[in-house]
Amino acid sequence: MTRKRNCSIVAALLMLCSCTIKNTYSIKNAEWLVGTWEHKTSKGSIYETWKKTNRNELSGYSYMIKNKDTMIFETIRLINEHRKLFYIPAVKDQNSGAPVRFSEKKISGPALTFENKMHDFPQIISYVRIGNDSLQAEISGLRNGKDERRKFPMRRLK
């Protein structure tokens, strides 16, 4: 009876440890985003800056600098909650500035993919690390019944 009880305790501890490891692993897997990234366009550069807020969260924002003024487009939270990673942007002129929650679809070494099937556009947001100093962000989904994709190649500034 004692042996069976000990096995149950060990199994419970292993399960608890595996949940904790998964929880920590998800946010650590996204920490390569930390820093400032630049996407060059014909109208100027768009920047995205990320920092580690705490052990379960990264925060970021995208912006453009025009005539020495910083114009912020969106703020973003990347949080580890209930053993799952969530990408939560709040865009200034969309949804009355309220945040929209995208849940992790695929998290692996160089790729972070988030999905919200109920959102108008995009339904999918992804980041793929190409190298230490480059990534490709992409938004995609259905817009007016047609599949649409927008790619944003970025390079690390710092």
C-alpha positions, 0 to 999 in steps of 0.5 A: 500500500505504501509503495502504491501511495509513493508512486502516486505522490511521485506521479503527481510531483512529475505532473506538477513539474512538467506543467511548471516547465511548460509554463516557463518554457513558453515565455522563454521561447518568445524572449528572442523578441526583446529589443527594437526591430525595424521594418522599412517602408516607402513612407518611412520606418516602422519600429517594434520594441519589446521588453521583458516585463516579468517572468510571465510577460513581454510588453511591446509597442509599434510606432513610427517617428515622423518629424521628431514625433513618435506616433504609437500604432499599438501596444502589445502584451505577450503573457503566459497565463494558464499554461498558455501564451497569449498575444494581446494587442491594443490598436489605437483606432480599432475596437475603441482601443480595447485589447484583442486576445490571440491565443497560442497556435504554435510555439516552437524555437524560431516561430510564434503563431497566435490565432483568434478566429473570431477577430475580423482581420487578422485572425492569425499573427506570427513571428518567425526568427530568421536569424539573430538580427532578422525576423518576419512578422505576418498577419493573415486571415480572411478579409471580405471573404478572401484570404489575405496576408501581409508580411513585414520583414524586420531587422534588429536595431538593438 
